[in-house]
Amino acid sequence: MPILGINIPKMGMKSNTPSMQTSLADALFSGTQQRVLGLIFGQPERSFYATELIGLTGAGSGAVQRELARLAQSGLVTVHPLGNQRHYRANPDSPIYVELCGIALKTVGLAEPLREALAPLANEKDHRRLRLRLGGQAAGYGGKRHRPDADSAGSG
């Protein structure tokens, strides 16, 4: 006869199943930081005003304003008053501007969401074909190794 009502705790480490893995973005930045950095450094040629960023990120007003203040104080973003609004833009004069744009693109930009969405559908052969089709961005090279003829490689 089974003994009912006894809970046996599972001791030890959790297994790292694909659904429980931490993304690069989660390892590096908080959720609000990801969304703010993703917008500002994902579109570095564009300026955003604070209310716009609050709406686009879906984060709280205080959290976004704290991130913007931190980014402005560090010199990573520039702030320009325009009327009664303050516009925030990625600072191209920052020593890590290029790197942050790349990190934003590879983590919270297009590459990471694509990788996560396609991971369950692809085996290793399909991953190689996808990297060839998407160019260097999917392989993490920032597009520098993209070959125009790579689209036809491996297909057929």
PyMOL commands that place a pseudoatom at each C-alpha (Angstrom):
pseudoatom trace, name=CA, resn=MET, resi=1, chain=A, elem=C, hetatm=0, pos=[0.000, 0.000, 0.000]
pseudoatom trace, name=CA, resn=PRO, resi=2, chain=A, elem=C, hetatm=0, pos=[1.472, 3.410, -0.976]
pseudoatom trace, name=CA, resn=ILE, resi=3, chain=A, elem=C, hetatm=0, pos=[2.311, 5.945, 1.703]
pseudoatom trace, name=CA, resn=LEU, resi=4, chain=A, elem=C, hetatm=0, pos=[0.416, 9.102, 0.837]
pseudoatom trace, name=CA, resn=GLY, resi=5, chain=A, elem=C, hetatm=0, pos=[1.236, 12.598, 2.013]
pseudoatom trace, name=CA, resn=ILE, resi=6, chain=A, elem=C, hetatm=0, pos=[5.011, 12.331, 2.109]
pseudoatom trace, name=CA, resn=ASN, resi=7, chain=A, elem=C, hetatm=0, pos=[6.947, 14.815, 0.020]
pseudoatom trace, name=CA, resn=ILE, resi=8, chain=A, elem=C, hetatm=0, pos=[10.472, 13.797, -0.787]
pseudoatom trace, name=CA, resn=PRO, resi=9, chain=A, elem=C, hetatm=0, pos=[12.577, 16.872, -1.654]
pseudoatom trace, name=CA, resn=LYS, resi=10, chain=A, elem=C, hetatm=0, pos=[14.716, 16.755, -4.763]
pseudoatom trace, name=CA, resn=MET, resi=11, chain=A, elem=C, hetatm=0, pos=[18.174, 17.651, -3.565]
pseudoatom trace, name=CA, resn=GLY, resi=12, chain=A, elem=C, hetatm=0, pos=[21.072, 18.721, -5.736]
pseudoatom trace, name=CA, resn=MET, resi=13, chain=A, elem=C, hetatm=0, pos=[21.552, 20.895, -8.751]
pseudoatom trace, name=CA, resn=LYS, resi=14, chain=A, elem=C, hetatm=0, pos=[18.873, 21.695, -11.263]
pseudoatom trace, name=CA, resn=SER, resi=15, chain=A, elem=C, hetatm=0, pos=[19.388, 20.295, -14.707]
pseudoatom trace, name=CA, resn=ASN, resi=16, chain=A, elem=C, hetatm=0, pos=[20.123, 22.763, -17.482]
pseudoatom trace, name=CA, resn=THR, resi=17, chain=A, elem=C, hetatm=0, pos=[17.372, 22.024, -19.928]
pseudoatom trace, name=CA, resn=PRO, resi=18, chain=A, elem=C, hetatm=0, pos=[17.206, 24.338, -22.953]
pseudoatom trace, name=CA, resn=SER, resi=19, chain=A, elem=C, hetatm=0, pos=[14.160, 26.140, -21.560]
pseudoatom trace, name=CA, resn=MET, resi=20, chain=A, elem=C, hetatm=0, pos=[16.001, 26.925, -18.311]
pseudoatom trace, name=CA, resn=GLN, resi=21, chain=A, elem=C, hetatm=0, pos=[19.189, 28.308, -19.840]
pseudoatom trace, name=CA, resn=THR, resi=22, chain=A, elem=C, hetatm=0, pos=[19.975, 31.952, -19.192]
pseudoatom trace, name=CA, resn=SER, resi=23, chain=A, elem=C, hetatm=0, pos=[20.287, 34.095, -22.291]
pseudoatom trace, name=CA, resn=LEU, resi=24, chain=A, elem=C, hetatm=0, pos=[23.318, 36.306, -22.781]
pseudoatom trace, name=CA, resn=ALA, resi=25, chain=A, elem=C, hetatm=0, pos=[21.159, 39.383, -22.312]
pseudoatom trace, name=CA, resn=ASP, resi=26, chain=A, elem=C, hetatm=0, pos=[19.766, 38.058, -19.005]
pseudoatom trace, name=CA, resn=ALA, resi=27, chain=A, elem=C, hetatm=0, pos=[23.283, 37.316, -17.778]
pseudoatom trace, name=CA, resn=LEU, resi=28, chain=A, elem=C, hetatm=0, pos=[24.526, 40.812, -18.602]
pseudoatom trace, name=CA, resn=PHE, resi=29, chain=A, elem=C, hetatm=0, pos=[21.590, 43.154, -17.979]
pseudoatom trace, name=CA, resn=SER, resi=30, chain=A, elem=C, hetatm=0, pos=[18.372, 43.470, -15.996]
pseudoatom trace, name=CA, resn=GLY, resi=31, chain=A, elem=C, hetatm=0, pos=[15.100, 43.401, -17.922]
pseudoatom trace, name=CA, resn=THR, resi=32, chain=A, elem=C, hetatm=0, pos=[14.724, 47.184, -17.933]
pseudoatom trace, name=CA, resn=GLN, resi=33, chain=A, elem=C, hetatm=0, pos=[18.353, 47.664, -18.948]
pseudoatom trace, name=CA, resn=GLN, resi=34, chain=A, elem=C, hetatm=0, pos=[17.877, 45.223, -21.826]
pseudoatom trace, name=CA, resn=ARG, resi=35, chain=A, elem=C, hetatm=0, pos=[14.875, 47.070, -23.170]
pseudoatom trace, name=CA, resn=VAL, resi=36, chain=A, elem=C, hetatm=0, pos=[16.370, 50.560, -22.778]
pseudoatom trace, name=CA, resn=LEU, resi=37, chain=A, elem=C, hetatm=0, pos=[19.779, 49.593, -24.187]
pseudoatom trace, name=CA, resn=GLY, resi=38, chain=A, elem=C, hetatm=0, pos=[18.136, 47.589, -26.952]
pseudoatom trace, name=CA, resn=LEU, resi=39, chain=A, elem=C, hetatm=0, pos=[16.166, 50.602, -28.116]
pseudoatom trace, name=CA, resn=ILE, resi=40, chain=A, elem=C, hetatm=0, pos=[18.877, 53.238, -27.747]
pseudoatom trace, name=CA, resn=PHE, resi=41, chain=A, elem=C, hetatm=0, pos=[21.835, 51.211, -29.039]
pseudoatom trace, name=CA, resn=GLY, resi=42, chain=A, elem=C, hetatm=0, pos=[19.756, 49.112, -31.406]
pseudoatom trace, name=CA, resn=GLN, resi=43, chain=A, elem=C, hetatm=0, pos=[18.795, 52.306, -33.254]
pseudoatom trace, name=CA, resn=PRO, resi=44, chain=A, elem=C, hetatm=0, pos=[21.774, 54.560, -32.495]
pseudoatom trace, name=CA, resn=GLU, resi=45, chain=A, elem=C, hetatm=0, pos=[20.936, 57.101, -35.186]
pseudoatom trace, name=CA, resn=ARG, resi=46, chain=A, elem=C, hetatm=0, pos=[17.603, 57.879, -33.523]
pseudoatom trace, name=CA, resn=SER, resi=47, chain=A, elem=C, hetatm=0, pos=[16.796, 59.933, -30.438]
pseudoatom trace, name=CA, resn=PHE, resi=48, chain=A, elem=C, hetatm=0, pos=[14.076, 59.027, -27.946]
pseudoatom trace, name=CA, resn=TYR, resi=49, chain=A, elem=C, hetatm=0, pos=[12.311, 61.077, -25.336]
pseudoatom trace, name=CA, resn=ALA, resi=50, chain=A, elem=C, hetatm=0, pos=[11.800, 59.579, -21.884]
pseudoatom trace, name=CA, resn=THR, resi=51, chain=A, elem=C, hetatm=0, pos=[8.025, 59.106, -22.140]
pseudoatom trace, name=CA, resn=GLU, resi=52, chain=A, elem=C, hetatm=0, pos=[8.480, 57.347, -25.464]
pseudoatom trace, name=CA, resn=LEU, resi=53, chain=A, elem=C, hetatm=0, pos=[11.051, 54.952, -23.958]
pseudoatom trace, name=CA, resn=ILE, resi=54, chain=A, elem=C, hetatm=0, pos=[8.772, 54.260, -21.008]
pseudoatom trace, name=CA, resn=GLY, resi=55, chain=A, elem=C, hetatm=0, pos=[5.956, 53.331, -23.379]
pseudoatom trace, name=CA, resn=LEU, resi=56, chain=A, elem=C, hetatm=0, pos=[8.120, 51.262, -25.726]
pseudoatom trace, name=CA, resn=THR, resi=57, chain=A, elem=C, hetatm=0, pos=[9.828, 49.299, -22.956]
pseudoatom trace, name=CA, resn=GLY, resi=58, chain=A, elem=C, hetatm=0, pos=[6.686, 48.644, -20.954]
pseudoatom trace, name=CA, resn=ALA, resi=59, chain=A, elem=C, hetatm=0, pos=[8.742, 49.247, -17.811]
pseudoatom trace, name=CA, resn=GLY, resi=60, chain=A, elem=C, hetatm=0, pos=[7.948, 51.576, -14.951]
pseudoatom trace, name=CA, resn=SER, resi=61, chain=A, elem=C, hetatm=0, pos=[8.616, 55.283, -15.230]
pseudoatom trace, name=CA, resn=GLY, resi=62, chain=A, elem=C, hetatm=0, pos=[11.046, 55.350, -12.301]
pseudoatom trace, name=CA, resn=ALA, resi=63, chain=A, elem=C, hetatm=0, pos=[13.052, 52.353, -13.541]
pseudoatom trace, name=CA, resn=VAL, resi=64, chain=A, elem=C, hetatm=0, pos=[13.462, 53.791, -17.043]
pseudoatom trace, name=CA, resn=GLN, resi=65, chain=A, elem=C, hetatm=0, pos=[14.351, 57.245, -15.725]
pseudoatom trace, name=CA, resn=ARG, resi=66, chain=A, elem=C, hetatm=0, pos=[16.981, 55.727, -13.411]
pseudoatom trace, name=CA, resn=GLU, resi=67, chain=A, elem=C, hetatm=0, pos=[18.529, 53.841, -16.339]
pseudoatom trace, name=CA, resn=LEU, resi=68, chain=A, elem=C, hetatm=0, pos=[18.512, 56.970, -18.494]
pseudoatom trace, name=CA, resn=ALA, resi=69, chain=A, elem=C, hetatm=0, pos=[20.133, 59.017, -15.713]
pseudoatom trace, name=CA, resn=ARG, resi=70, chain=A, elem=C, hetatm=0, pos=[22.797, 56.333, -15.233]
pseudoatom trace, name=CA, resn=LEU, resi=71, chain=A, elem=C, hetatm=0, pos=[23.499, 56.152, -18.969]
pseudoatom trace, name=CA, resn=ALA, resi=72, chain=A, elem=C, hetatm=0, pos=[23.679, 59.940, -19.254]
pseudoatom trace, name=CA, resn=GLN, resi=73, chain=A, elem=C, hetatm=0, pos=[25.985, 60.301, -16.234]
pseudoatom trace, name=CA, resn=SER, resi=74, chain=A, elem=C, hetatm=0, pos=[28.330, 57.685, -17.645]
pseudoatom trace, name=CA, resn=GLY, resi=75, chain=A, elem=C, hetatm=0, pos=[28.473, 59.415, -21.022]
pseudoatom trace, name=CA, resn=LEU, resi=76, chain=A, elem=C, hetatm=0, pos=[27.018, 56.454, -22.891]
pseudoatom trace, name=CA, resn=VAL, resi=77, chain=A, elem=C, hetatm=0, pos=[24.062, 58.548, -24.056]
pseudoatom trace, name=CA, resn=THR, resi=78, chain=A, elem=C, hetatm=0, pos=[23.696, 62.215, -24.842]
pseudoatom trace, name=CA, resn=VAL, resi=79, chain=A, elem=C, hetatm=0, pos=[20.759, 64.281, -23.619]
pseudoatom trace, name=CA, resn=HIS, resi=80, chain=A, elem=C, hetatm=0, pos=[19.417, 67.183, -25.650]
pseudoatom trace, name=CA, resn=PRO, resi=81, chain=A, elem=C, hetatm=0, pos=[16.527, 69.367, -24.506]
pseudoatom trace, name=CA, resn=LEU, resi=82, chain=A, elem=C, hetatm=0, pos=[13.964, 69.867, -27.263]
pseudoatom trace, name=CA, resn=GLY, resi=83, chain=A, elem=C, hetatm=0, pos=[11.175, 72.132, -26.097]
pseudoatom trace, name=CA, resn=ASN, resi=84, chain=A, elem=C, hetatm=0, pos=[10.059, 70.788, -22.739]
pseudoatom trace, name=CA, resn=GLN, resi=85, chain=A, elem=C, hetatm=0, pos=[11.301, 67.272, -23.530]
pseudoatom trace, name=CA, resn=ARG, resi=86, chain=A, elem=C, hetatm=0, pos=[14.714, 65.690, -23.116]
pseudoatom trace, name=CA, resn=HIS, resi=87, chain=A, elem=C, hetatm=0, pos=[15.875, 63.521, -25.988]
pseudoatom trace, name=CA, resn=TYR, resi=88, chain=A, elem=C, hetatm=0, pos=[18.264, 60.614, -25.379]
pseudoatom trace, name=CA, resn=ARG, resi=89, chain=A, elem=C, hetatm=0, pos=[20.564, 59.205, -28.042]
pseudoatom trace, name=CA, resn=ALA, resi=90, chain=A, elem=C, hetatm=0, pos=[23.486, 56.783, -28.090]
pseudoatom trace, name=CA, resn=ASN, resi=91, chain=A, elem=C, hetatm=0, pos=[26.724, 58.760, -27.779]
pseudoatom trace, name=CA, resn=PRO, resi=92, chain=A, elem=C, hetatm=0, pos=[29.002, 57.927, -30.732]
pseudoatom trace, name=CA, resn=ASP, resi=93, chain=A, elem=C, hetatm=0, pos=[31.906, 59.549, -28.861]
pseudoatom trace, name=CA, resn=SER, resi=94, chain=A, elem=C, hetatm=0, pos=[31.680, 56.998, -26.051]
pseudoatom trace, name=CA, resn=PRO, resi=95, chain=A, elem=C, hetatm=0, pos=[34.716, 54.685, -25.989]
pseudoatom trace, name=CA, resn=ILE, resi=96, chain=A, elem=C, hetatm=0, pos=[32.455, 51.612, -26.056]
pseudoatom trace, name=CA, resn=TYR, resi=97, chain=A, elem=C, hetatm=0, pos=[29.814, 52.883, -28.497]
pseudoatom trace, name=CA, resn=VAL, resi=98, chain=A, elem=C, hetatm=0, pos=[30.576, 50.331, -31.247]
pseudoatom trace, name=CA, resn=GLU, resi=99, chain=A, elem=C, hetatm=0, pos=[30.727, 47.470, -28.748]
pseudoatom trace, name=CA, resn=LEU, resi=100, chain=A, elem=C, hetatm=0, pos=[27.398, 48.421, -27.116]
pseudoatom trace, name=CA, resn=CYS, resi=101, chain=A, elem=C, hetatm=0, pos=[25.712, 48.660, -30.514]
pseudoatom trace, name=CA, resn=GLY, resi=102, chain=A, elem=C, hetatm=0, pos=[27.054, 45.190, -31.297]
pseudoatom trace, name=CA, resn=ILE, resi=103, chain=A, elem=C, hetatm=0, pos=[26.006, 43.781, -27.924]
pseudoatom trace, name=CA, resn=ALA, resi=104, chain=A, elem=C, hetatm=0, pos=[22.530, 45.272, -28.311]
pseudoatom trace, name=CA, resn=LEU, resi=105, chain=A, elem=C, hetatm=0, pos=[22.188, 43.771, -31.761]
pseudoatom trace, name=CA, resn=LYS, resi=106, chain=A, elem=C, hetatm=0, pos=[23.475, 40.338, -30.755]
pseudoatom trace, name=CA, resn=THR, resi=107, chain=A, elem=C, hetatm=0, pos=[21.546, 40.039, -27.480]
pseudoatom trace, name=CA, resn=VAL, resi=108, chain=A, elem=C, hetatm=0, pos=[18.351, 42.088, -27.367]
pseudoatom trace, name=CA, resn=GLY, resi=109, chain=A, elem=C, hetatm=0, pos=[18.314, 43.064, -31.023]
pseudoatom trace, name=CA, resn=LEU, resi=110, chain=A, elem=C, hetatm=0, pos=[17.551, 40.660, -33.825]
pseudoatom trace, name=CA, resn=ALA, resi=111, chain=A, elem=C, hetatm=0, pos=[20.123, 37.899, -33.374]
pseudoatom trace, name=CA, resn=GLU, resi=112, chain=A, elem=C, hetatm=0, pos=[19.201, 36.591, -29.900]
pseudoatom trace, name=CA, resn=PRO, resi=113, chain=A, elem=C, hetatm=0, pos=[15.404, 36.482, -30.400]
pseudoatom trace, name=CA, resn=LEU, resi=114, chain=A, elem=C, hetatm=0, pos=[15.948, 34.735, -33.743]
pseudoatom trace, name=CA, resn=ARG, resi=115, chain=A, elem=C, hetatm=0, pos=[18.325, 32.227, -32.163]
pseudoatom trace, name=CA, resn=GLU, resi=116, chain=A, elem=C, hetatm=0, pos=[15.881, 31.486, -29.335]
pseudoatom trace, name=CA, resn=ALA, resi=117, chain=A, elem=C, hetatm=0, pos=[12.897, 31.156, -31.664]
pseudoatom trace, name=CA, resn=LEU, resi=118, chain=A, elem=C, hetatm=0, pos=[14.673, 28.837, -34.090]
pseudoatom trace, name=CA, resn=ALA, resi=119, chain=A, elem=C, hetatm=0, pos=[16.602, 26.721, -31.581]
pseudoatom trace, name=CA, resn=PRO, resi=120, chain=A, elem=C, hetatm=0, pos=[13.915, 24.076, -31.019]
pseudoatom trace, name=CA, resn=LEU, resi=121, chain=A, elem=C, hetatm=0, pos=[13.399, 23.661, -34.760]
pseudoatom trace, name=CA, resn=ALA, resi=122, chain=A, elem=C, hetatm=0, pos=[16.941, 23.211, -35.967]
pseudoatom trace, name=CA, resn=ASN, resi=123, chain=A, elem=C, hetatm=0, pos=[19.631, 20.570, -35.708]
pseudoatom trace, name=CA, resn=GLU, resi=124, chain=A, elem=C, hetatm=0, pos=[23.343, 21.395, -36.140]
pseudoatom trace, name=CA, resn=LYS, resi=125, chain=A, elem=C, hetatm=0, pos=[23.228, 21.059, -39.933]
pseudoatom trace, name=CA, resn=ASP, resi=126, chain=A, elem=C, hetatm=0, pos=[20.334, 23.516, -40.084]
pseudoatom trace, name=CA, resn=HIS, resi=127, chain=A, elem=C, hetatm=0, pos=[22.203, 25.934, -37.769]
pseudoatom trace, name=CA, resn=ARG, resi=128, chain=A, elem=C, hetatm=0, pos=[25.140, 26.035, -40.193]
pseudoatom trace, name=CA, resn=ARG, resi=129, chain=A, elem=C, hetatm=0, pos=[22.826, 26.648, -43.129]
pseudoatom trace, name=CA, resn=LEU, resi=130, chain=A, elem=C, hetatm=0, pos=[21.035, 29.412, -41.192]
pseudoatom trace, name=CA, resn=ARG, resi=131, chain=A, elem=C, hetatm=0, pos=[24.345, 31.107, -40.347]
pseudoatom trace, name=CA, resn=LEU, resi=132, chain=A, elem=C, hetatm=0, pos=[25.275, 31.061, -44.016]
pseudoatom trace, name=CA, resn=ARG, resi=133, chain=A, elem=C, hetatm=0, pos=[21.940, 32.511, -45.075]
pseudoatom trace, name=CA, resn=LEU, resi=134, chain=A, elem=C, hetatm=0, pos=[21.837, 35.248, -42.455]
pseudoatom trace, name=CA, resn=GLY, resi=135, chain=A, elem=C, hetatm=0, pos=[25.485, 36.136, -42.895]
pseudoatom trace, name=CA, resn=GLY, resi=136, chain=A, elem=C, hetatm=0, pos=[27.881, 37.060, -40.152]
pseudoatom trace, name=CA, resn=GLN, resi=137, chain=A, elem=C, hetatm=0, pos=[25.224, 38.424, -37.769]
pseudoatom trace, name=CA, resn=ALA, resi=138, chain=A, elem=C, hetatm=0, pos=[23.877, 34.962, -37.013]
pseudoatom trace, name=CA, resn=ALA, resi=139, chain=A, elem=C, hetatm=0, pos=[27.388, 33.643, -36.515]
pseudoatom trace, name=CA, resn=GLY, resi=140, chain=A, elem=C, hetatm=0, pos=[28.245, 36.559, -34.218]
pseudoatom trace, name=CA, resn=TYR, resi=141, chain=A, elem=C, hetatm=0, pos=[30.679, 38.297, -36.575]
pseudoatom trace, name=CA, resn=GLY, resi=142, chain=A, elem=C, hetatm=0, pos=[28.810, 41.584, -36.936]
pseudoatom trace, name=CA, resn=GLY, resi=143, chain=A, elem=C, hetatm=0, pos=[28.306, 40.983, -40.652]
pseudoatom trace, name=CA, resn=LYS, resi=144, chain=A, elem=C, hetatm=0, pos=[32.014, 41.289, -41.483]
pseudoatom trace, name=CA, resn=ARG, resi=145, chain=A, elem=C, hetatm=0, pos=[32.281, 37.785, -42.923]
pseudoatom trace, name=CA, resn=HIS, resi=146, chain=A, elem=C, hetatm=0, pos=[29.105, 37.833, -44.993]
pseudoatom trace, name=CA, resn=ARG, resi=147, chain=A, elem=C, hetatm=0, pos=[29.538, 36.500, -48.497]
pseudoatom trace, name=CA, resn=PRO, resi=148, chain=A, elem=C, hetatm=0, pos=[26.922, 37.477, -51.083]
pseudoatom trace, name=CA, resn=ASP, resi=149, chain=A, elem=C, hetatm=0, pos=[27.085, 33.980, -52.588]
pseudoatom trace, name=CA, resn=ALA, resi=150, chain=A, elem=C, hetatm=0, pos=[26.535, 32.282, -49.193]
pseudoatom trace, name=CA, resn=ASP, resi=151, chain=A, elem=C, hetatm=0, pos=[22.766, 32.215, -49.706]
pseudoatom trace, name=CA, resn=SER, resi=152, chain=A, elem=C, hetatm=0, pos=[23.093, 29.452, -52.254]
pseudoatom trace, name=CA, resn=ALA, resi=153, chain=A, elem=C, hetatm=0, pos=[25.682, 27.486, -50.230]
pseudoatom trace, name=CA, resn=GLY, resi=154, chain=A, elem=C, hetatm=0, pos=[24.327, 24.276, -48.823]
pseudoatom trace, name=CA, resn=SER, resi=155, chain=A, elem=C, hetatm=0, pos=[20.864, 24.607, -50.318]
pseudoatom trace, name=CA, resn=GLY, resi=156, chain=A, elem=C, hetatm=0, pos=[19.445, 22.219, -52.855]
for i in range(1, 156): cmd.bond("trace and resi %d" % i, "trace and resi %d" % (i + 1))
show_as sticks, trace
zoom trace
